[in-house]
Amino acid sequence: TLVHTRGGWAFSYAPGEDDDEPVFRLDRHLFVPGEYVTVTEHDGNARPFRVAEVGPAILR
């Protein structure tokens, strides 16, 4: 799940913040269900993700 935190955007794999993985510059992308967004990791590997669902951002 993509979540908006106080520090920006992050991938969250389980409830709580312990596993959250920060993602930078997501505000430069348009999220459309069925389209793809590529995230480049710190090691330079690009990972494509298909947008499955879009909902309102909830600050946690």
Sequence and secondary structure as in RCSB ss.txt:
>XXXX:A:sequence
TLVHTRGGWAFSYAPGEDDDEPVFRLDRHLFVPGEYVTVTEHDGNARPFRVAEVGPAILR
>XXXX:A:secstr
 EEEETTEEEE SSSSSTT EEE  GGGS   TT EEEEE TTS EEEEE        B 
